[in-house]
Amino acid sequence: MARLILFNKPFGVLSQFTDAKSPSPRATLSDYIALPGVYPAGRLDRDSEGLLLLTDDGRLQARIADPRHKLEKTYLVQVEGAPHKADLAPLRRGVVLKDGPTRPAKARLIAPPDLWDRVPPVRFRKSVPDAWIEITISEGRNRQVRRMTAAIGFPTLRLVRWRAGDWALDGLAPGDWREA
């Protein structure tokens, strides 16, 4: 039977078990998960937080990570600025990025979510408002959500993957994991 691990990846942790590229050690999955034979199904940038799925099943890994399967992933995104509902329309149509147009996303303004404190905290600026958007995409290009919000004029300050398909972070603290 395939193992599926739901991990709440903290900010600053690499989505891999080793870090061969850096002369000074950076936090990796091996600092949190000591299970032989499981590998990440997809990636989550070092400066992003939230749900990372790991499995020991190659077919399941491909089904989760491969954009052809169109697994929806939902992100809670804190952006710089104060977008209005109409500002999100380009996200819903698909935004043209340097590597081509994105698929249409689901996007809506939300109240600030009840999340854990990020370490280090997001820089607060009194003179610049911020807002939260829930964005659901069905592809997973490099830094896609960050590039999408920047393309509509609202750079990402904090990015938390909350859900991937039927799996969600509910009840998982940063650095914690559980089997699905």
Steps between C-alpha positions, in 0.01 A plus 500: 500500500631843403599744770385860472638758740351846551768740623462863601824638357625798695639813334868460409498120463605344169259249342771235485687279744853629433660831412810442292505845339550721804834541683307575820234248596138593437199327655372204298226239533744271683491746792130413545424162343695183571309256281702296250372471145262799482557782255328834435217495247568842353683794649436797719748787483731559794324830573153345484325312778234239538389169362762278342401145411753216516451143385684175434282428194641626168163486321331698776789745501455556124123538535546767767789692342439475123300799366330274244291357785377851593500440876366818655720671758366777722721773640440770759693800372580820684564772243634851515231753420123503524351320201132527422288211377538626140882491532480120525319456166825449303587208731164341419560539126864392507800728522771519233839432659842486332458124453151535350142540617381332819184297523210692652520504880237527767572816696317690771576752770488353852528627854844455655514127584573373849850370430807436711759775529762483230865490604637743399188718487387672183631856499223736610478847347246749639485692173434197277177302544481126448222255426438126477391308192405133470630369166439153358703387201517174307859521382824558681763703322804637677388776742173521307271653763760763588542589133123513449438744786793715387359504145178661627691754710483341845830334598483202735618554857407159642394181324344202677386190309190390687360221284602261221211300357314343793786547747519806726713638782216502752647466848866462397743741663812612310759221501241232584388216275245218495412209278192538284 
